[in-house]
């Protein structure tokens, strides 16, 4: 059995129950970067009927996602995440502009663009887990609830966020999961320590 993480000890969330759903390891936006992310979401509030906003308290760049994690897998994820943090050193990451992606010709996600970064590529390469999809670094601003209505408003929406440009400090890996119905609950944190 696992002890309660320092991130959970001050919350009302009970001990974890398995399997964990929607588990992911990410680089969280903190400080000024988090504030700028929240300001961008505020710029888009006029379209809240079309957009389902990412939780403004937990903006992040996902490194690895597991739809479901059993207790034995969780233990391995913790060990491997600690090892990644031990080897990776803190770095800065640029955020430049916004984009969308989706399927079948319909936009489904509005995101902040993360240009290629040697440091981010090194951290991702340290992740030992296979992935069904290629790594495409981005920071989700919102999911698009109504793709047809979004298409009509897209130019106006993109104009509000297309010039987004800031830097985030990547000094922590954070493990999140859905815990007792609460999505994106922070579970563990690993400080990047590499030299």
TORNUTI-914426 format. One record per residue (C-alpha): x negated, y, z; residue in three letters; residue number from 1. Coordinates in pm, 1 decimal, decimal comma. Last residue first. Example, Ala and Ser with C-alpha at 12.3 -4.5 7.8 and 13.67 -1.06 7.14 Angstrom:
residues 2
@X=-1367,0; Y=-106,0; Z=714,0; resn=SER; resi=2
@X=-1230,0; Y=-450,0; Z=780,0; resn=ALA; resi=1
end
This chain:
residues 195
@X=-2336,4; Y=1823,5; Z=-1342,4; resn=UNK; resi=195
@X=-2006,1; Y=1643,0; Z=-1325,0; resn=UNK; resi=194
@X=-1773,7; Y=1716,4; Z=-1033,8; resn=UNK; resi=193
@X=-1424,7; Y=1767,4; Z=-1178,9; resn=UNK; resi=192
@X=-1189,4; Y=1775,5; Z=-880,6; resn=UNK; resi=191
@X=-935,6; Y=1487,6; Z=-874,5; resn=UNK; resi=190
@X=-577,7; Y=1547,6; Z=-764,1; resn=UNK; resi=189
@X=-312,8; Y=1293,3; Z=-678,4; resn=UNK; resi=188
@X=66,2; Y=1269,2; Z=-683,8; resn=UNK; resi=187
@X=206,2; Y=1582,3; Z=-848,7; resn=UNK; resi=186
@X=577,4; Y=1533,3; Z=-925,3; resn=UNK; resi=185
@X=642,1; Y=1586,2; Z=-1295,7; resn=UNK; resi=184
@X=1004,4; Y=1470,6; Z=-1278,1; resn=UNK; resi=183
@X=1193,7; Y=1440,0; Z=-949,1; resn=UNK; resi=182
@X=1428,1; Y=1138,5; Z=-984,8; resn=UNK; resi=181
@X=1283,5; Y=943,3; Z=-691,0; resn=UNK; resi=180
@X=930,1; Y=1011,8; Z=-813,7; resn=UNK; resi=179
@X=871,4; Y=1086,8; Z=-1182,1; resn=UNK; resi=178
@X=496,6; Y=1090,8; Z=-1217,9; resn=UNK; resi=177
@X=195,6; Y=1322,7; Z=-1203,4; resn=UNK; resi=176
@X=-181,4; Y=1272,9; Z=-1175,9; resn=UNK; resi=175
@X=-390,9; Y=1588,5; Z=-1169,4; resn=UNK; resi=174
@X=-738,5; Y=1638,9; Z=-1312,7; resn=UNK; resi=173
@X=-905,3; Y=1952,0; Z=-1181,7; resn=UNK; resi=172
@X=-1159,8; Y=2211,2; Z=-1297,5; resn=UNK; resi=171
@X=-1018,1; Y=2317,9; Z=-1632,6; resn=UNK; resi=170
@X=-1009,9; Y=2696,1; Z=-1628,1; resn=UNK; resi=169
@X=-756,2; Y=2829,6; Z=-1875,2; resn=UNK; resi=168
@X=-827,1; Y=3095,7; Z=-2134,5; resn=UNK; resi=167
@X=-579,5; Y=3325,2; Z=-2305,6; resn=UNK; resi=166
@X=-414,9; Y=3396,6; Z=-2637,4; resn=UNK; resi=165
@X=-45,9; Y=3409,8; Z=-2718,1; resn=UNK; resi=164
@X=-5,0; Y=3598,2; Z=-3045,1; resn=UNK; resi=163
@X=253,0; Y=3356,2; Z=-3187,5; resn=UNK; resi=162
@X=473,2; Y=3370,3; Z=-2877,2; resn=UNK; resi=161
@X=743,0; Y=3632,9; Z=-2937,9; resn=UNK; resi=160
@X=712,7; Y=3614,6; Z=-3319,8; resn=UNK; resi=159
@X=769,6; Y=3238,9; Z=-3295,4; resn=UNK; resi=158
@X=1111,5; Y=3293,6; Z=-3140,8; resn=UNK; resi=157
@X=1221,4; Y=3551,4; Z=-3398,5; resn=UNK; resi=156
@X=1104,5; Y=3336,6; Z=-3690,9; resn=UNK; resi=155
@X=1260,9; Y=3020,9; Z=-3541,9; resn=UNK; resi=154
@X=1611,7; Y=3159,4; Z=-3481,7; resn=UNK; resi=153
@X=1791,7; Y=2978,4; Z=-3766,5; resn=UNK; resi=152
@X=1572,4; Y=2666,9; Z=-3735,2; resn=UNK; resi=151
@X=1631,6; Y=2667,6; Z=-3359,1; resn=UNK; resi=150
@X=2006,9; Y=2642,7; Z=-3417,3; resn=UNK; resi=149
@X=1951,8; Y=2328,1; Z=-3624,9; resn=UNK; resi=148
@X=1697,4; Y=2185,8; Z=-3378,0; resn=UNK; resi=147
@X=1929,2; Y=2225,0; Z=-3075,5; resn=UNK; resi=146
@X=1758,9; Y=2116,3; Z=-2753,0; resn=UNK; resi=145
@X=1404,7; Y=2214,6; Z=-2851,1; resn=UNK; resi=144
@X=1165,7; Y=2114,2; Z=-2576,3; resn=UNK; resi=143
@X=982,1; Y=2402,4; Z=-2419,0; resn=UNK; resi=142
@X=640,2; Y=2553,5; Z=-2352,0; resn=UNK; resi=141
@X=444,7; Y=2229,8; Z=-2402,1; resn=UNK; resi=140
@X=67,8; Y=2267,0; Z=-2378,3; resn=UNK; resi=139
@X=-124,2; Y=2107,4; Z=-2665,7; resn=UNK; resi=138
@X=-400,6; Y=1855,7; Z=-2728,9; resn=UNK; resi=137
@X=-322,2; Y=1599,2; Z=-3000,7; resn=UNK; resi=136
@X=-470,3; Y=1265,5; Z=-2896,0; resn=UNK; resi=135
@X=-377,9; Y=998,9; Z=-3151,0; resn=UNK; resi=134
@X=-70,7; Y=791,3; Z=-3066,6; resn=UNK; resi=133
@X=-30,4; Y=443,5; Z=-2915,8; resn=UNK; resi=132
@X=-300,5; Y=515,2; Z=-2660,2; resn=UNK; resi=131
@X=-561,1; Y=282,3; Z=-2516,0; resn=UNK; resi=130
@X=-691,9; Y=371,5; Z=-2170,5; resn=UNK; resi=129
@X=-1056,7; Y=436,4; Z=-2090,3; resn=UNK; resi=128
@X=-1035,6; Y=817,3; Z=-2058,7; resn=UNK; resi=127
@X=-1399,5; Y=935,3; Z=-2079,7; resn=UNK; resi=126
@X=-1344,4; Y=1031,2; Z=-2445,8; resn=UNK; resi=125
@X=-1072,7; Y=1271,6; Z=-2332,7; resn=UNK; resi=124
@X=-1320,7; Y=1449,5; Z=-2105,1; resn=UNK; resi=123
@X=-1578,1; Y=1476,5; Z=-2385,7; resn=UNK; resi=122
@X=-1316,5; Y=1602,5; Z=-2635,1; resn=UNK; resi=121
@X=-1211,5; Y=1866,7; Z=-2380,3; resn=UNK; resi=120
@X=-1573,5; Y=1983,9; Z=-2352,0; resn=UNK; resi=119
@X=-1623,2; Y=1999,0; Z=-2729,5; resn=UNK; resi=118
@X=-1306,1; Y=2202,9; Z=-2767,1; resn=UNK; resi=117
@X=-1084,7; Y=2198,5; Z=-3074,9; resn=UNK; resi=116
@X=-808,0; Y=2458,5; Z=-3059,3; resn=UNK; resi=115
@X=-530,2; Y=2428,4; Z=-2796,9; resn=UNK; resi=114
@X=-205,3; Y=2558,9; Z=-2945,2; resn=UNK; resi=113
@X=82,4; Y=2642,7; Z=-2711,9; resn=UNK; resi=112
@X=395,2; Y=2435,8; Z=-2769,0; resn=UNK; resi=111
@X=754,3; Y=2436,6; Z=-2892,8; resn=UNK; resi=110
@X=879,2; Y=2078,8; Z=-2921,8; resn=UNK; resi=109
@X=1158,6; Y=1913,8; Z=-3125,3; resn=UNK; resi=108
@X=1134,6; Y=2074,7; Z=-3471,1; resn=UNK; resi=107
@X=1343,4; Y=1886,3; Z=-3725,7; resn=UNK; resi=106
@X=1210,3; Y=1754,0; Z=-4057,1; resn=UNK; resi=105
@X=1245,4; Y=1388,7; Z=-3963,5; resn=UNK; resi=104
@X=1033,2; Y=1434,2; Z=-3654,6; resn=UNK; resi=103
@X=907,5; Y=1712,2; Z=-3435,3; resn=UNK; resi=102
@X=630,0; Y=1963,0; Z=-3394,2; resn=UNK; resi=101
@X=610,3; Y=2329,9; Z=-3317,3; resn=UNK; resi=100
@X=338,5; Y=2590,1; Z=-3287,3; resn=UNK; resi=99
@X=201,9; Y=2863,3; Z=-3066,4; resn=UNK; resi=98
@X=-101,6; Y=3086,4; Z=-3054,7; resn=UNK; resi=97
@X=-449,9; Y=3039,1; Z=-2915,8; resn=UNK; resi=96
@X=-522,6; Y=2874,8; Z=-2579,9; resn=UNK; resi=95
@X=-892,5; Y=2854,3; Z=-2503,9; resn=UNK; resi=94
@X=-1035,9; Y=2605,8; Z=-2256,1; resn=UNK; resi=93
@X=-1291,3; Y=2674,0; Z=-1987,1; resn=UNK; resi=92
@X=-1499,5; Y=2399,2; Z=-1828,6; resn=UNK; resi=91
@X=-1546,6; Y=2199,0; Z=-1508,7; resn=UNK; resi=90
@X=-1780,6; Y=1898,7; Z=-1534,0; resn=UNK; resi=89
@X=-1677,0; Y=1546,2; Z=-1616,2; resn=UNK; resi=88
@X=-1854,1; Y=1239,7; Z=-1471,3; resn=UNK; resi=87
@X=-1707,5; Y=1228,1; Z=-1119,1; resn=UNK; resi=86
@X=-1368,1; Y=1341,8; Z=-1248,8; resn=UNK; resi=85
@X=-1360,1; Y=1054,2; Z=-1499,7; resn=UNK; resi=84
@X=-1456,5; Y=809,2; Z=-1223,6; resn=UNK; resi=83
@X=-1183,9; Y=936,0; Z=-993,4; resn=UNK; resi=82
@X=-934,1; Y=898,0; Z=-1279,1; resn=UNK; resi=81
@X=-1050,7; Y=538,1; Z=-1332,5; resn=UNK; resi=80
@X=-998,9; Y=448,8; Z=-968,0; resn=UNK; resi=79
@X=-656,2; Y=616,2; Z=-950,9; resn=UNK; resi=78
@X=-541,5; Y=458,3; Z=-1280,4; resn=UNK; resi=77
@X=-655,5; Y=118,3; Z=-1152,5; resn=UNK; resi=76
@X=-447,8; Y=152,0; Z=-835,5; resn=UNK; resi=75
@X=-149,5; Y=269,8; Z=-1040,2; resn=UNK; resi=74
@X=-183,1; Y=-34,5; Z=-1266,5; resn=UNK; resi=73
@X=-153,4; Y=-268,7; Z=-965,8; resn=UNK; resi=72
@X=149,6; Y=-74,5; Z=-840,9; resn=UNK; resi=71
@X=328,5; Y=-84,1; Z=-1177,3; resn=UNK; resi=70
@X=315,8; Y=210,3; Z=-1415,9; resn=UNK; resi=69
@X=585,0; Y=303,6; Z=-1670,3; resn=UNK; resi=68
@X=598,8; Y=540,0; Z=-1969,1; resn=UNK; resi=67
@X=222,5; Y=592,3; Z=-1929,1; resn=UNK; resi=66
@X=77,1; Y=918,7; Z=-2060,9; resn=UNK; resi=65
@X=-286,8; Y=1027,3; Z=-2097,9; resn=UNK; resi=64
@X=-464,0; Y=1363,3; Z=-2132,9; resn=UNK; resi=63
@X=-159,6; Y=1587,7; Z=-2087,6; resn=UNK; resi=62
@X=-224,5; Y=1963,1; Z=-2087,9; resn=UNK; resi=61
@X=-32,3; Y=2121,0; Z=-1802,4; resn=UNK; resi=60
@X=235,4; Y=2361,5; Z=-1685,9; resn=UNK; resi=59
@X=369,1; Y=2251,3; Z=-1345,4; resn=UNK; resi=58
@X=561,6; Y=2529,9; Z=-1172,5; resn=UNK; resi=57
@X=714,4; Y=2663,0; Z=-1495,5; resn=UNK; resi=56
@X=884,3; Y=2324,1; Z=-1556,9; resn=UNK; resi=55
@X=889,4; Y=2301,4; Z=-1937,0; resn=UNK; resi=54
@X=1184,6; Y=2494,1; Z=-2075,2; resn=UNK; resi=53
@X=1483,0; Y=2339,2; Z=-2251,8; resn=UNK; resi=52
@X=1534,2; Y=2563,2; Z=-2553,5; resn=UNK; resi=51
@X=1847,4; Y=2638,9; Z=-2759,1; resn=UNK; resi=50
@X=2075,9; Y=2785,9; Z=-2492,9; resn=UNK; resi=49
@X=1768,6; Y=2937,1; Z=-2320,8; resn=UNK; resi=48
@X=1702,2; Y=3145,3; Z=-2632,5; resn=UNK; resi=47
@X=1706,9; Y=3491,4; Z=-2469,8; resn=UNK; resi=46
@X=1474,2; Y=3345,6; Z=-2202,9; resn=UNK; resi=45
@X=1187,8; Y=3328,1; Z=-2455,3; resn=UNK; resi=44
@X=975,6; Y=3615,0; Z=-2322,6; resn=UNK; resi=43
@X=1014,5; Y=3464,3; Z=-1973,1; resn=UNK; resi=42
@X=852,3; Y=3146,6; Z=-2105,5; resn=UNK; resi=41
@X=556,5; Y=3353,3; Z=-2218,9; resn=UNK; resi=40
@X=531,5; Y=3516,5; Z=-1874,0; resn=UNK; resi=39
@X=530,2; Y=3169,6; Z=-1712,1; resn=UNK; resi=38
@X=235,6; Y=3063,7; Z=-1929,1; resn=UNK; resi=37
@X=56,2; Y=3388,6; Z=-1841,5; resn=UNK; resi=36
@X=105,9; Y=3315,2; Z=-1467,9; resn=UNK; resi=35
@X=-23,0; Y=2961,0; Z=-1510,1; resn=UNK; resi=34
@X=-332,2; Y=3088,4; Z=-1694,0; resn=UNK; resi=33
@X=-390,3; Y=3350,6; Z=-1421,5; resn=UNK; resi=32
@X=-403,3; Y=3092,6; Z=-1142,2; resn=UNK; resi=31
@X=-354,4; Y=2733,1; Z=-1251,1; resn=UNK; resi=30
@X=-280,6; Y=2540,6; Z=-1567,6; resn=UNK; resi=29
@X=-299,8; Y=2169,1; Z=-1487,9; resn=UNK; resi=28
@X=-529,3; Y=1928,3; Z=-1675,5; resn=UNK; resi=27
@X=-330,5; Y=1608,2; Z=-1702,4; resn=UNK; resi=26
@X=-292,3; Y=1242,0; Z=-1610,8; resn=UNK; resi=25
@X=57,9; Y=1107,7; Z=-1672,8; resn=UNK; resi=24
@X=327,9; Y=888,1; Z=-1522,1; resn=UNK; resi=23
@X=672,0; Y=895,6; Z=-1681,6; resn=UNK; resi=22
@X=817,3; Y=626,9; Z=-1452,8; resn=UNK; resi=21
@X=657,0; Y=466,1; Z=-1149,4; resn=UNK; resi=20
@X=737,0; Y=97,8; Z=-1112,0; resn=UNK; resi=19
@X=717,7; Y=105,6; Z=-821,6; resn=UNK; resi=18
@X=820,2; Y=301,8; Z=-515,4; resn=UNK; resi=17
@X=603,4; Y=580,8; Z=-380,3; resn=UNK; resi=16
@X=625,7; Y=677,6; Z=-13,1; resn=UNK; resi=15
@X=895,6; Y=936,6; Z=61,3; resn=UNK; resi=14
@X=921,3; Y=1284,4; Z=-94,9; resn=UNK; resi=13
@X=1006,9; Y=1556,8; Z=157,4; resn=UNK; resi=12
@X=696,5; Y=1754,2; Z=70,4; resn=UNK; resi=11
@X=396,6; Y=1855,8; Z=277,6; resn=UNK; resi=10
@X=219,6; Y=1517,6; Z=255,7; resn=UNK; resi=9
@X=272,8; Y=1486,1; Z=-119,1; resn=UNK; resi=8
@X=-27,4; Y=1677,8; Z=-253,5; resn=UNK; resi=7
@X=-246,2; Y=1537,7; Z=25,7; resn=UNK; resi=6
@X=-161,2; Y=1195,8; Z=-120,5; resn=UNK; resi=5
@X=41,7; Y=957,0; Z=91,6; resn=UNK; resi=4
@X=-143,6; Y=637,9; Z=165,2; resn=UNK; resi=3
@X=-120,6; Y=351,3; Z=-77,5; resn=UNK; resi=2
@X=0,0; Y=0,0; Z=0,0; resn=UNK; resi=1
end
